Amino acid sequence: MKRRNFLKTSGLITAGSLLMAPASSFRFSAFNGKKKIALVGTGSRGITMWGRSLVEQYSDLLEFVGLCDTNVGRLSYAKEFMGINCPVFTDFTEMMDKTRPDIVIVTTVDSTHDEFIVKGMEMGADVITEKPMTTDEMKCQRILDAERKTGKKLRVTFNYRYGTLFTKIKELLAEERAGRITSVDFHWYLNTYHGADYFRRWHSIRDKSGTLLVHKASHHFDLLNWWIDSDPVEVHAFGNLEHYGKNNTFRGPKCRSCPHAKTCKFYWDITKNNFYMNVYVANEKHDGYIRDDCVWREEIDIYDKMAVQVKYANDVQVSYSLTTYSPYEGLTIAFNGMKGRIDSWQDLPWREQEKVNQAERHTKEMDQHASEKEDAFDEIVISDNFGESKMVQVPKVRGGHGGGDRRLKDQIFRDETMPDPLKHVAGSRDGAMAVLIGVAARKSIDEGRPVKIEELTDLKPGVKRV
């Protein structure tokens, strides 16, 4: 392969450079003065990305008028951590009645998203929700119905779309650089630090997270829907729990008090993380939620390995897998087209110039202020049938999902009408289609059959995405 750089996409760093006005159906209501924001769910995700970072970066455009959570201790800490002075509530309806926010941000346990999305819209607010939009087809339909009935708008925060590498892939696909795409191979690897962490938390319970096919993979399914620019029509999947949960000879109550701490390779010392100690450990007494729970708990009922086949309305076929106990964290993606192939990857150790510290990788990934060296880059290889292979280098931006967090928030809060030629903006249909692949995959595993997307809600898959 001739390894030459024919494009260095530094322009991707500029938030607005690749972002046509979004369809009017995605726009929030018009506002006079600052947007009034209410946040429900004051866990780590809520009070960092959708809490303190908004206060630090957008206080000229918005103000928090209320915080809501069932845990009074976390509520108190959230207010202090975010540096705001607004009322706090344990009852969502009371908060909505008393504060009348323009926008509600939902960052609660996944299975409760529908409750606050629907109630928020019914009480006059537009809504921003963390992914996944919800966890099953009935809740998904409930959200779609509420948006149609109320006329309010829902944004789903698929920040991966805004990352520099994923944006460049979308651009190349839109240019049909490999011709018409016929199939995609997409494989995601969670390491034994990040992957295991899902099994310490509420995410390990199907009724709360919908399994990682919904909680985690909805990120990836949305990327596929966005890249392929079509709707999924049929899903066939396999999955199993064969590493975590009951698949061990010992287990403990939680890492802090575990008698096996010195011998368990998955022991995690939460006391070394002051933020988690303040958010979670200090407030266990209020609701019993354990942040450093045992990854070997017998109640764990989600899959730790998953393989999914997806057929799209435009005849693209996808092969996807998710592994949760890899020695390294990264991904591989390949698009097979009529004229060639596009390959890319992230964080594969043998492709990195420096050894990847897997224990620190996820912390860096989630850091809203992190940055990379100026010469760091991701790679894309474009191979032409009967021709040569060419390398594209994309400047690497780590800070919050490949820099996507900041660009997503800029688009929502700073300029909702900024150009968006690659359709980064995600609404309820996008949120639904991403979730429904995971729901269909889960149903396919449970029932041992292919599942059609149109079985699940009243959304009808289309060859071109709406």
C-alpha positions in Angstrom: 0.0 0.0 0.0 1.3 3.5 -0.9 1.1 5.3 2.4 0.7 8.9 1.4 -1.3 11.6 3.0 -3.6 13.1 0.3 -5.8 15.0 2.7 -5.4 16.4 6.2 -8.8 17.5 7.5 -7.9 20.2 9.9 -11.2 22.0 9.0 -13.1 19.4 10.9 -11.9 21.1 14.1 -14.1 24.1 13.4 -17.6 23.4 14.8 -19.5 25.1 12.0 -17.4 24.1 9.1 -19.3 21.0 8.2 -22.4 21.6 10.2 -26.8 23.3 6.3 -29.6 24.5 8.4 -31.2 21.6 10.2 -34.8 20.7 9.2 -37.4 22.8 10.9 -38.8 19.7 12.5 -35.7 19.6 14.7 -35.7 23.2 15.9 -36.7 24.1 19.4 -39.2 26.8 20.2 -38.2 30.4 19.8 -36.8 32.0 23.0 -36.7 35.5 24.3 -33.6 36.1 26.4 -31.8 33.2 28.0 -33.1 29.6 27.7 -34.5 28.3 31.0 -33.0 24.8 31.6 -34.1 22.1 34.0 -32.0 18.9 34.5 -33.5 15.6 35.7 -30.9 13.0 36.7 -27.9 14.3 38.7 -25.5 11.4 38.2 -22.0 11.9 36.8 -23.1 12.3 33.2 -25.8 14.8 34.1 -23.8 17.1 36.2 -20.6 17.1 34.1 -21.5 17.2 30.3 -25.0 18.6 30.8 -24.3 20.4 34.1 -21.1 22.2 34.9 -19.9 22.4 31.3 -23.0 24.2 30.3 -22.6 26.6 33.1 -19.0 27.2 32.1 -19.5 27.5 28.4 -23.0 28.8 27.8 -24.1 30.9 30.7 -24.6 33.9 28.4 -27.3 31.9 26.6 -29.0 29.8 29.3 -29.7 29.5 33.0 -30.6 26.5 35.2 -34.0 27.0 36.9 -34.3 23.5 38.5 -32.6 20.2 39.3 -34.5 17.0 39.9 -33.4 13.6 41.3 -34.8 11.0 43.7 -31.5 11.1 45.7 -31.5 14.3 47.9 -27.8 13.9 48.6 -26.8 13.9 44.9 -29.1 16.9 44.4 -27.3 18.9 47.0 -23.9 17.9 45.7 -25.0 18.6 42.1 -25.9 22.2 42.9 -22.6 22.8 44.6 -20.6 21.1 41.8 -22.3 22.9 39.0 -21.9 26.2 40.8 -25.5 27.3 40.5 -28.2 28.6 42.7 -31.6 27.2 41.7 -34.3 25.2 43.4 -34.0 21.4 43.7 -36.8 18.9 43.6 -37.4 15.2 44.1 -40.7 15.4 42.2 -40.5 16.1 38.5 -44.0 17.4 38.1 -43.5 19.9 40.9 -40.3 21.1 39.3 -42.1 21.6 36.0 -45.0 23.4 37.6 -42.9 25.8 39.6 -40.0 26.6 37.2 -41.6 26.3 33.7 -38.4 25.5 31.8 -38.0 26.0 28.1 -35.9 22.9 27.8 -35.7 19.8 30.0 -32.5 17.7 29.9 -33.0 14.0 30.7 -30.0 12.1 32.1 -31.7 9.5 34.3 -31.5 5.7 34.2 -32.3 4.7 30.6 -35.6 2.9 31.4 -37.1 6.1 32.9 -36.2 8.4 30.0 -39.7 8.0 28.4 -41.4 9.1 31.6 -39.6 12.5 31.7 -39.5 13.0 28.0 -43.3 12.6 27.7 -44.1 14.5 30.8 -41.7 17.3 29.9 -43.3 17.7 26.5 -46.8 17.5 27.9 -45.9 20.3 30.3 -44.7 22.6 27.6 -41.0 22.0 27.3 -38.7 20.9 24.5 -36.5 18.0 25.5 -32.9 17.0 25.2 -32.2 13.4 26.1 -29.1 11.3 26.6 -28.9 8.2 24.5 -30.5 5.8 24.3 -33.8 7.5 23.8 -35.5 4.7 25.7 -35.2 0.9 26.2 -38.1 -0.9 24.5 -40.6 -0.5 21.6 -43.6 0.4 23.8 -41.8 3.3 25.4 -40.4 4.3 22.0 -43.9 4.5 20.6 -45.1 6.5 23.6 -42.4 9.1 23.0 -43.2 9.3 19.3 -46.9 9.8 20.1 -46.2 12.5 22.6 -44.0 14.5 20.3 -46.7 14.4 17.6 -49.5 15.3 20.0 -47.7 18.2 21.8 -45.8 19.7 18.9 -42.7 20.0 21.2 -39.3 18.8 19.9 -36.9 16.1 21.1 -33.2 16.1 20.5 -31.2 12.9 21.1 -27.6 13.6 21.9 -25.7 11.3 19.6 -22.4 13.0 20.1 -20.4 10.4 18.3 -21.7 11.8 15.0 -19.8 15.0 15.7 -16.4 13.4 16.2 -13.8 14.3 13.7 -13.1 10.8 12.5 -16.7 9.8 12.2 -17.6 13.1 10.4 -14.8 12.5 7.9 -16.1 9.0 7.2 -19.6 10.4 6.6 -18.1 13.0 4.2 -16.3 10.3 2.2 -19.5 8.2 2.0 -21.6 11.2 0.9 -19.0 11.7 -1.9 -19.4 8.0 -2.9 -15.7 7.7 -2.7 -16.0 3.9 -2.7 -19.1 3.9 -4.9 -22.4 2.5 -3.8 -22.0 0.8 -0.4 -23.1 -2.8 -0.3 -22.0 -4.1 3.1 -20.3 -2.9 6.3 -18.2 -4.6 8.9 -18.2 -2.8 12.3 -16.6 -4.2 15.5 -16.3 -2.4 18.8 -14.1 -3.6 21.7 -14.5 -2.5 25.3 -11.5 -3.1 27.5 -11.4 -4.8 30.9 -11.5 -1.3 32.5 -14.3 0.4 30.7 -16.2 -2.8 29.7 -16.1 -4.1 33.2 -17.5 -0.9 34.6 -20.8 -1.4 32.9 -21.2 -4.6 35.0 -20.5 -2.7 38.3 -23.4 -0.3 37.7 -27.2 -0.3 37.0 -26.4 -0.9 33.4 -25.9 -4.6 34.1 -29.6 -5.0 34.8 -31.7 -5.5 31.7 -34.8 -3.8 33.1 -32.8 -0.6 33.6 -30.5 -0.4 30.6 -32.2 -2.6 28.0 -28.8 -4.4 27.8 -25.7 -3.0 26.1 -27.4 -3.7 22.8 -29.5 -0.6 23.7 -27.4 1.4 26.2 -24.0 1.2 24.5 -24.7 -0.1 21.0 -27.4 2.5 20.2 -24.4 4.9 19.8 -23.0 2.5 17.1 -26.3 1.7 15.5 -27.0 5.5 15.1 -23.6 5.9 13.4 -24.5 3.1 11.0 -27.9 4.6 10.2 -26.3 8.0 9.7 -23.4 6.7 7.6 -25.6 4.4 5.4 -28.3 7.0 5.1 -31.1 4.4 5.2 -33.3 2.7 7.7 -32.8 -0.8 9.1 -35.5 -3.3 8.1 -34.5 -6.6 9.6 -32.2 -7.8 12.5 -30.8 -11.2 13.4 -28.6 -11.5 16.5 -26.7 -13.7 18.9 -25.6 -12.9 22.4 -24.6 -14.4 25.7 -23.3 -13.7 29.2 -20.3 -15.9 29.5 -17.6 -13.8 31.3 -19.2 -11.5 34.0 -22.0 -12.2 36.5 -22.4 -15.8 37.6 -19.4 -16.9 35.5 -16.9 -16.9 38.4 -16.1 -19.0 41.4 -16.2 -16.1 43.9 -18.0 -12.8 44.4 -18.3 -10.1 47.0 -20.7 -7.4 48.3 -18.9 -4.5 46.6 -15.2 -3.7 45.9 -14.7 -1.6 49.0 -15.5 -4.5 51.4 -14.7 -7.5 49.2 -12.6 -10.2 50.8 -11.2 -11.1 47.4 -9.9 -7.6 46.7 -6.2 -8.7 46.6 -6.8 -11.5 44.2 -9.6 -10.3 41.9 -8.3 -8.8 38.7 -11.4 -6.7 38.4 -11.0 -5.0 41.9 -11.6 -1.3 41.5 -10.8 1.2 44.3 -13.4 3.9 44.1 -11.9 5.7 47.1 -9.1 7.0 44.8 -11.7 8.9 42.8 -12.9 11.9 44.8 -15.6 12.8 42.3 -17.3 9.4 42.5 -16.9 9.4 46.3 -18.8 12.7 46.5 -21.4 11.9 43.9 -22.1 8.2 44.8 -20.5 6.8 47.9 -21.5 9.8 50.1 -25.1 9.4 49.0 -25.6 5.6 49.1 -27.6 6.0 52.3 -30.4 7.8 50.4 -31.2 5.1 47.8 -28.8 2.2 48.3 -27.2 2.6 44.8 -23.7 1.1 44.9 -21.3 2.5 42.3 -18.5 -0.1 42.9 -20.7 -3.2 42.9 -19.3 -6.6 42.1 -18.9 -7.6 38.4 -19.7 -11.2 39.5 -23.1 -10.5 40.9 -25.6 -13.3 40.1 -28.3 -10.8 39.4 -26.5 -9.5 36.3 -28.7 -10.4 33.3 -27.3 -8.6 30.2 -25.0 -10.0 27.5 -21.3 -9.5 27.5 -20.8 -10.6 23.9 -23.0 -9.7 21.0 -23.1 -10.2 17.3 -25.7 -8.5 15.1 -26.7 -8.8 11.4 -28.7 -5.8 10.0 -30.3 -5.5 6.6 -31.1 -2.0 5.4 -33.9 -0.7 3.2 -31.3 0.2 0.5 -29.9 -3.4 0.6 -26.8 -2.6 2.6 -25.9 -5.5 4.9 -24.1 -4.9 8.2 -22.1 -7.3 10.4 -21.7 -5.8 13.9 -20.1 -7.1 17.2 -19.6 -5.8 20.7 -17.1 -7.4 23.1 -16.9 -6.2 26.7 -13.7 -7.8 28.0 -11.1 -7.0 25.4 -7.4 -6.4 26.5 -7.6 -3.1 24.6 -10.4 -0.6 23.7 -11.0 0.4 20.1 -12.9 -0.2 16.9 -12.6 -1.4 13.3 -14.9 -0.3 10.5 -15.0 -1.2 6.9 -17.3 -0.1 4.1 -17.4 -2.3 1.0 -18.5 -0.5 -2.1 -19.0 -1.1 -5.8 -15.8 0.9 -6.6 -13.7 0.1 -3.6 -13.5 0.0 0.2 -13.1 2.4 3.1 -11.3 1.1 6.2 -10.8 2.9 9.5 -10.0 2.0 13.1 -9.3 3.7 16.5 -6.9 2.8 19.3 -5.6 -0.5 18.1 -2.4 -1.0 20.1 -0.3 -2.3 17.2 -1.2 0.8 15.2 -0.3 3.3 17.9 3.1 4.8 18.2 2.9 4.7 21.9 1.6 2.0 24.2 -2.0 2.7 25.1 -2.7 2.9 28.9 -6.0 1.1 29.0 -6.7 2.1 32.6 -6.5 5.8 31.7 -8.0 5.6 28.2 -11.7 5.9 29.1 -11.1 8.8 31.6 -9.3 10.7 28.8 -12.2 9.9 26.4 -14.8 11.4 28.7 -12.7 14.4 29.7 -14.5 17.6 28.4 -11.1 19.5 28.4 -8.7 16.8 27.1 -6.7 17.4 24.0 -4.2 15.5 21.8 -0.7 16.3 20.6 -0.8 18.4 17.5 0.6 15.6 15.4 -1.9 13.0 16.6 -4.3 11.7 14.1 -6.8 9.0 13.2 -6.5 7.1 9.9 -8.8 6.2 7.0 -7.6 4.0 4.1 -9.4 4.3 0.8 -8.8 1.5 -1.6 -9.9 1.6 -5.2 -10.8 -1.6 -7.1 -8.0 -2.1 -9.6 -6.2 0.8 -8.1 -4.1 2.0 -5.2 -4.8 2.5 -1.5 -4.6 6.0 -0.1 -4.3 7.2 3.5 -6.4 10.0 5.0 -5.2 11.5 8.2 -7.8 13.1 10.5 -6.6 15.3 13.3 -7.4 13.5 16.6 -9.4 15.4 19.2 -10.1 13.4 22.3 -11.9 15.9 24.5 -15.3 14.3 25.1 -16.1 11.6 22.4 -13.5 12.8 19.9 -14.4 16.5 20.4 -18.0 15.7 19.5 -19.5 16.8 22.9 -18.5 20.4 22.4 -19.6 20.7 18.8 -22.9 19.0 19.7 -23.6 21.5 22.5 -22.6 24.4 20.3 -25.1 23.4 17.7 -27.9 23.0 20.3 -27.2 26.1 22.4 -25.1 28.6 20.4 -26.5 28.4 16.9 -29.3 26.0 16.1 -29.4 27.1 12.5 -25.7 26.6 11.8 -25.0 24.7 8.5 -25.5 21.0 8.7 -24.8 19.5 5.3 -24.0 16.0 6.7 -27.1 15.8 8.9 -25.5 15.7 12.3 -28.7 16.8 14.0 -30.6 13.9 15.5 -34.3 13.9 16.4 -36.8 11.4 17.7 -36.8 9.3 14.6 -33.1 8.9 14.7 -33.3 8.0 18.4 -36.0 5.5 17.7 -34.2 3.8 14.8 -31.0 3.4 16.8 -32.9 1.9 19.8 -35.1 -0.3 17.6 -32.0 -2.1 16.2 -31.0 -3.0 19.7 -34.5 -3.9 20.8 -34.9 -6.1 17.7 -31.5 -7.7 18.4 -32.5 -8.5 22.0 -35.8 -10.0 20.8 -34.0 -12.0 18.1 -31.7 -13.5 20.8 -34.6 -14.2 23.1 -36.8 -15.7 20.5 -34.2 -17.2 18.1 -35.5 -15.6 15.0 -34.9 -12.6 12.7 -37.0 -9.6 13.7 -38.4 -6.9 11.4 -38.2 -3.3 12.5 -41.8 -2.6 11.4 -43.0 -5.1 14.0 -42.0 -2.8 16.8 -43.5 0.7 16.3 -45.6 2.5 13.6 -42.4 3.9 12.0 -42.0 2.5 8.5 -38.4 2.0 7.3 -37.4 4.0 4.2 -34.7 3.6 1.7 -33.5 7.2 2.4 -33.5 8.5 5.9 -36.1 11.2 6.8 
